[in-house]
Amino acid sequence: MIVRFKERKDGKSSWQWYEFPNKVVVQLNDTHPTLAIPELMRLLMDDDGLGWDEAWDVTTRAIAYTNHTVLPEALEKCSQAVMWKLLPHHMEIIEEIDKRFIAMIRSTKPKLESKLSNMRIMDNNPQKPVVRMANLCVVSSHTVNDVAQLHSDILNAELSHIITKRLKNDQWVTNLDLLVDLQKVCTRDDF
């Protein structure tokens, strides 16, 4: 994708990296392809000479993530020891992403300090240190969505019930154009 992006000129004399996410989206369908994140960072920095900040901007604007489960046991975790052995440079990048993410949370959202251990990408549990792949995806993506019915039920059950009750049917679930009918009832006191 990088080669194809560089080959494209669109009548311009050259391409600009800030345009890359306007032309390319890397959709991570679950956590299996998570290593695309540090690999894209590596390619941008090592092969193309971008600094960290520019590579991070391009990467986070080009990556999107779909989560398929809320069950903690199904969220992929990789042994830090194995990853350090097999992919040391990728681990340096992941470690830096984690470090910068934690610093950003501490400086912008200090009330979340008590939750940081669960939000970290690098789980440094002394018994079993792992990389939390879903956390890496969430931190590194411009968009995160889910596809499991369980997610919809958890997030929208009460709202779905209210909408169905007001529209007097549930056809809106598969035809969002029907939501325009809510305009007729949304100003009523009993809505």
Secondary structure, 3 states (H helix, E strand, C coil): CHHHHHHCCCCCCCCCHHHHHHHCCEEEECCCCCCHHHHHHHHHHHHCCCCHHHHHHHHHHHEEEEECCCCHHHCCEEEHHHHHHHCHHHHHHHHHHHHHHHHHHHHHCHHHHHHHHHHCCEECCCCCCEEEHHHHHHHHCCEEEECCHHHHHHHHHHHHHHHHHHHCCCHHHCCHHHHHHHHHCCCCCCC
